């Protein structure tokens, strides 16, 4: 009785969507069995209620029933895609019928999935709260809580981690105090060593100043001798460079004259060759156009015959449409043939 009532509602939905009765059968016929199947599953799912994490059997039933409902919903979607036509009214009817079924399935499916995952969500919540409280205890010791699975640790593991963090923190403080004491002792020793080095440096500076004065006098003597030698070498080098420059300029002038004469002869020869090639290309093109002229005339006649061909007389709109389509294609083809004829005679 309920299945018949739901099937009647499905028929009314299709009719309200604007689809004629004789066209509704392709929609109603494949979807009607799914209406009955979905209704039965929805009714049987009403008894499945989960309120406690220990209801393992009910969670298992919720998953099984949800998967059955999901299978019906997937079938509805597949049928919708298969039978939906391009026409607006037919598409509206298909969508309305499928949505009507899915609207009754999806809330129950969602409720069953929530029941199925009840214990998993409760466990996740407990783990998150435990992780937050443990993180608060771990942070004062300078540890990053995000790198530890605090929510899933056993109590023994957590106690070991917290004790290790506290011990490491205390050791870090003791090491810092020892390092500061070592630093102060090292600073005092370094100060004494700096004072000793400064006194030694003062003595060495006096000795170095005396040696630098004697060395400066020796450097001045060597510098004067070096400048005299450089002046003599420069004069000799300039004389040699002047002679070499003169010889090079004379050689370059001779080579330039020879190169210009050779380039002029090459340009004249190239100009003669280019003119001969241009005349040859012109003659070849003229011969090619003359040879292609008969073929071009044949192509033009062929295009004219295609355009002037008698068209069959059609009695249906589909036939007339086909003739008009191919008439346009023949005209376009004829135009391309004439263009090709013009091209081969250019």
C-alpha positions as CSV (number, residue, x, y, z in Angstrom):
1,X,0.0,0.0,0.0
2,X,2.8,2.4,0.9
3,X,4.8,1.5,-2.2
4,X,1.7,2.2,-4.4
5,X,1.2,5.5,-2.7
6,X,4.8,6.5,-3.3
7,X,4.6,5.4,-6.9
8,X,1.5,7.6,-7.3
9,X,3.4,10.5,-5.8
10,X,6.2,9.9,-8.3
11,X,3.7,10.0,-11.2
12,X,2.3,13.3,-9.9
13,X,5.8,14.8,-9.6
14,X,6.5,13.9,-13.2
15,X,3.2,15.3,-14.4
16,X,3.7,18.6,-12.4
17,X,7.1,19.0,-14.1
18,X,5.2,19.5,-17.4
19,X,5.7,16.1,-19.1
20,X,2.9,14.5,-21.0
21,X,1.5,11.2,-19.6
22,X,2.5,9.1,-22.6
23,X,6.1,10.4,-22.3
24,X,6.4,9.7,-18.5
25,X,6.7,5.9,-18.8
26,X,10.5,6.0,-19.6
27,X,10.9,7.8,-16.2
28,X,8.4,6.1,-14.0
29,X,9.1,2.5,-15.2
30,X,12.8,2.3,-14.1
31,X,12.4,4.5,-11.0
32,X,9.2,3.0,-9.5
33,X,11.0,-0.2,-8.3
34,X,13.6,2.0,-6.6
35,X,10.9,4.0,-4.9
36,X,9.6,0.9,-3.2
37,X,13.2,-0.3,-2.4
38,X,14.2,3.0,-0.9
39,X,11.0,3.3,1.2
40,X,11.5,-0.1,2.7
41,X,15.1,0.7,3.6
42,X,14.1,4.1,5.1
43,X,11.5,2.4,7.3
44,X,13.8,-0.4,8.4
45,X,16.5,2.3,9.3
46,X,14.2,4.1,11.7
47,X,14.9,1.4,14.4
48,X,18.7,1.9,14.3
49,X,19.6,4.5,16.9
50,X,23.1,4.9,18.4
51,X,23.6,6.9,21.6
52,X,26.6,5.0,23.2
53,X,30.0,4.0,22.0
54,X,29.5,0.4,23.2
55,X,26.6,-0.2,20.7
56,X,29.0,-1.9,18.3
57,X,26.2,-4.1,16.7
58,X,24.0,-1.1,16.0
59,X,26.9,0.8,14.5
60,X,27.6,-2.2,12.2
61,X,23.9,-2.3,11.2
62,X,23.9,1.5,10.6
63,X,26.9,1.1,8.2
64,X,25.2,-1.8,6.3
65,X,21.9,0.0,6.0
66,X,23.6,3.2,4.9
67,X,25.5,1.4,2.2
68,X,22.3,-0.2,1.0
69,X,20.6,3.3,0.8
70,X,23.7,4.6,-0.9
71,X,23.4,1.9,-3.5
72,X,19.8,2.8,-4.3
73,X,20.8,6.5,-4.5
74,X,23.6,5.7,-6.9
75,X,21.2,3.6,-9.1
76,X,18.7,6.6,-9.1
77,X,21.5,8.9,-10.2
78,X,22.7,6.5,-13.0
79,X,19.1,6.0,-14.3
80,X,18.6,9.8,-14.2
81,X,21.7,10.3,-16.4
82,X,20.6,7.5,-18.8
83,X,16.9,8.6,-19.4
84,X,17.3,12.4,-19.2
85,X,16.7,14.0,-22.7
86,X,17.7,17.3,-24.1
87,X,14.2,18.8,-23.9
88,X,13.7,21.2,-21.0
89,X,10.4,19.6,-19.8
90,X,11.8,16.0,-19.9
91,X,14.9,17.1,-18.0
92,X,12.9,18.9,-15.3
93,X,10.7,15.8,-14.8
94,X,13.8,13.5,-14.5
95,X,15.5,15.8,-12.0
96,X,12.3,16.3,-10.0
97,X,11.7,12.5,-9.7
98,X,15.3,11.7,-8.8
99,X,15.6,14.6,-6.4
100,X,12.3,13.5,-4.7
101,X,13.8,10.1,-4.1
102,X,17.2,11.4,-3.0
103,X,15.7,13.9,-0.6
104,X,14.1,11.0,1.3
105,X,17.3,8.9,1.2
106,X,20.1,11.5,2.0
107,X,18.9,12.6,5.5
108,X,18.5,9.0,6.7
109,X,21.8,8.1,5.0
110,X,23.5,11.0,6.9
111,X,22.0,10.0,10.2
112,X,23.1,6.4,9.8
113,X,26.6,7.5,8.9
114,X,26.7,9.7,12.1
115,X,25.6,6.7,14.1
116,X,28.1,4.5,12.3
117,X,31.0,6.9,13.3
118,X,29.7,7.8,16.8
119,X,32.4,5.9,18.7
120,X,35.2,7.2,16.3
121,X,34.2,10.8,16.9
122,X,33.9,10.3,20.7
123,X,37.4,8.7,20.8
124,X,38.8,11.6,18.7
125,X,37.3,14.2,21.0
126,X,38.8,12.5,24.1
127,X,42.2,12.2,22.4
128,X,42.1,15.9,21.5
129,X,41.2,17.0,25.0
130,X,44.0,14.8,26.5
131,X,46.5,16.1,24.0
132,X,45.7,19.7,24.9
133,X,46.0,19.1,28.7
134,X,49.3,17.3,28.3
135,X,50.7,20.0,25.9
136,X,50.1,22.6,28.7
137,X,52.2,20.5,31.1
138,X,55.0,20.0,28.5
139,X,55.4,23.6,27.2
140,X,57.1,25.1,30.4
141,X,60.0,22.7,29.8
142,X,60.7,24.2,26.4
143,X,59.4,21.2,24.4
144,X,57.3,21.5,21.2
145,X,54.1,19.5,21.9
146,X,53.2,19.3,18.2
147,X,55.9,16.7,17.5
148,X,54.5,14.1,20.0
149,X,51.3,12.0,19.7
150,X,50.1,13.2,23.1
151,X,46.5,12.1,22.6
152,X,47.3,8.5,21.8
153,X,50.2,7.9,24.3
154,X,49.7,5.5,27.1
155,X,49.9,6.8,30.7
156,X,53.4,5.1,31.1
157,X,54.6,6.6,27.9
158,X,53.3,10.1,28.9
159,X,54.9,9.8,32.4
160,X,58.2,8.8,30.8
161,X,58.1,11.7,28.4
162,X,57.1,14.3,31.0
163,X,59.9,13.1,33.4
164,X,62.4,13.2,30.6
165,X,61.4,16.7,29.7
166,X,61.6,17.9,33.3
167,X,65.1,16.3,33.7
168,X,66.3,17.8,30.4
169,X,65.1,21.2,31.4
170,X,66.8,21.1,34.8
171,X,70.0,19.9,33.2
172,X,69.8,22.8,30.7
173,X,69.6,25.3,33.5
174,X,72.5,23.8,35.4
175,X,74.6,23.7,32.2
176,X,73.8,27.4,31.5
177,X,75.0,28.3,35.1
178,X,78.2,26.3,34.6
179,X,78.8,27.9,31.2
180,X,78.4,31.4,32.6
181,X,81.0,30.6,35.4
182,X,83.4,29.2,32.8
183,X,82.9,32.3,30.6
184,X,83.8,34.7,33.5
185,X,87.0,32.7,34.3
186,X,87.9,32.7,30.6
187,X,87.3,36.4,30.4
188,X,89.7,37.1,33.3
189,X,92.4,34.9,31.8
190,X,91.9,36.6,28.4
191,X,92.3,40.0,30.0
192,X,95.6,39.1,31.6
193,X,96.9,37.7,28.3
194,X,95.8,40.8,26.4
195,X,97.8,43.1,28.8
196,X,100.9,40.9,28.3
197,X,100.5,41.0,24.6
198,X,100.0,44.8,24.5
199,X,103.3,45.3,26.5
200,X,105.2,43.0,24.1
201,X,103.7,44.8,21.1
202,X,104.9,48.2,22.4
203,X,108.5,46.9,22.6
204,X,108.3,45.3,19.2
205,X,106.9,48.6,17.7
206,X,110.0,50.6,18.8
207,X,112.3,48.0,17.2
208,X,110.2,48.0,14.0
209,X,110.2,51.8,13.7
210,X,114.0,51.8,13.7
211,X,114.1,49.0,11.1
212,X,111.5,50.8,8.9
213,X,113.6,54.1,8.9
214,X,116.7,52.3,7.6
215,X,114.6,50.4,5.1
216,X,113.0,53.6,3.8
217,X,116.4,55.1,3.0
218,X,117.3,52.0,1.1
219,X,114.0,52.0,-0.8
220,X,114.5,55.6,-1.9
221,X,117.9,54.7,-3.4
222,X,116.5,51.7,-5.2
223,X,113.5,53.7,-6.5
224,X,115.8,56.4,-8.0
225,X,117.8,53.7,-9.8
226,X,114.6,52.0,-11.0
227,X,113.2,55.3,-12.5
228,X,116.4,56.0,-14.4
229,X,116.4,52.5,-15.9
230,X,112.7,52.8,-16.8
231,X,113.2,56.1,-18.6
232,X,116.0,54.6,-20.7
233,X,113.9,51.5,-21.5
234,X,110.9,53.7,-22.4
235,X,112.8,55.7,-25.0
236,X,114.1,52.6,-26.7
237,X,110.7,51.0,-26.6
238,X,109.0,54.1,-28.2
239,X,111.5,54.1,-31.0
240,X,110.9,50.4,-31.8
241,X,107.1,50.9,-31.6
242,X,107.3,53.9,-34.0
243,X,109.2,51.9,-36.6
244,X,106.8,48.9,-36.2
245,X,103.8,51.2,-36.5
246,X,105.0,52.7,-39.7
247,X,105.6,49.3,-41.3
248,X,102.3,48.0,-40.1
249,X,100.4,51.0,-41.6
250,X,102.1,50.5,-44.9
251,X,101.2,46.8,-44.9
252,X,97.6,47.5,-44.0
253,X,97.2,50.1,-46.7
254,X,98.5,47.6,-49.3
255,X,96.1,44.9,-48.0
256,X,93.2,47.3,-48.0
257,X,93.7,48.3,-51.6
258,X,93.9,44.6,-52.7
259,X,90.8,43.7,-50.6
260,X,88.8,46.6,-52.1
261,X,89.7,45.5,-55.6
262,X,88.8,41.9,-54.9
263,X,85.4,42.9,-53.3
264,X,84.5,45.1,-56.2
265,X,85.1,42.3,-58.7
266,X,83.0,39.9,-56.5
267,X,80.1,42.4,-56.4
268,X,80.1,42.8,-60.1
269,X,80.2,39.1,-60.7
270,X,77.3,38.6,-58.1
271,X,75.2,41.3,-59.8
272,X,75.6,39.6,-63.2
273,X,74.7,36.2,-61.7
274,X,71.6,37.6,-59.9
275,X,70.3,39.3,-63.0
276,X,70.7,36.0,-65.0
277,X,68.9,34.1,-62.2
278,X,66.1,36.7,-62.1
279,X,65.5,36.4,-65.8
280,X,65.6,32.6,-65.6
281,X,62.9,32.6,-62.8
282,X,60.7,34.9,-64.7
283,X,60.9,32.7,-67.8
284,X,60.2,29.6,-65.7
285,X,57.2,31.2,-64.1
286,X,55.8,32.2,-67.4
287,X,56.2,28.6,-68.8
288,X,54.6,27.2,-65.6
289,X,51.5,29.5,-65.9
290,X,51.2,28.7,-69.6
291,X,51.3,24.9,-68.8
292,X,48.8,25.2,-66.0
293,X,46.3,27.4,-67.9
294,X,44.4,24.4,-69.5
295,X,44.1,22.7,-66.0
296,X,42.9,26.0,-64.5
297,X,40.2,26.2,-67.2
298,X,39.1,22.6,-66.4
299,X,38.9,23.4,-62.7
300,X,36.8,26.5,-63.3
301,X,34.4,24.4,-65.6
302,X,34.2,21.7,-62.9
303,X,33.3,24.3,-60.3
304,X,30.7,25.7,-62.5
305,X,29.2,22.3,-63.1
306,X,29.0,21.6,-59.4
307,X,27.1,24.8,-58.7
308,X,24.8,24.2,-61.6
309,X,24.0,20.6,-60.8
310,X,20.3,19.8,-60.4
311,X,19.4,19.2,-56.7
312,X,17.0,16.4,-55.7
313,X,13.6,17.5,-54.5
314,X,12.9,16.6,-50.9
315,X,9.5,16.2,-49.2
316,X,10.6,16.1,-45.5
317,X,12.1,18.9,-43.5
318,X,15.1,16.7,-42.7
319,X,15.7,16.0,-46.3
320,X,15.4,19.7,-47.3
321,X,17.8,20.5,-44.4
322,X,20.3,18.0,-45.7
323,X,20.0,19.3,-49.3
324,X,20.5,22.9,-48.0
325,X,23.6,21.8,-46.0
326,X,25.2,20.1,-48.9
327,X,24.3,22.9,-51.3
328,X,26.3,25.3,-49.1
329,X,29.2,22.8,-48.9
330,X,29.1,22.4,-52.7
331,X,29.2,26.2,-53.1
332,X,32.1,26.5,-50.7
333,X,33.9,23.7,-52.5
334,X,33.4,25.3,-55.9
335,X,34.7,28.6,-54.5
336,X,37.9,26.8,-53.3
337,X,38.3,25.1,-56.7
338,X,38.2,28.5,-58.5
339,X,40.7,29.9,-56.0
340,X,43.0,27.0,-56.7
341,X,42.7,27.6,-60.4
342,X,43.6,31.2,-60.0
343,X,46.6,30.3,-57.8
344,X,48.2,27.8,-60.2
345,X,48.2,30.4,-63.0
346,X,49.7,33.3,-61.0
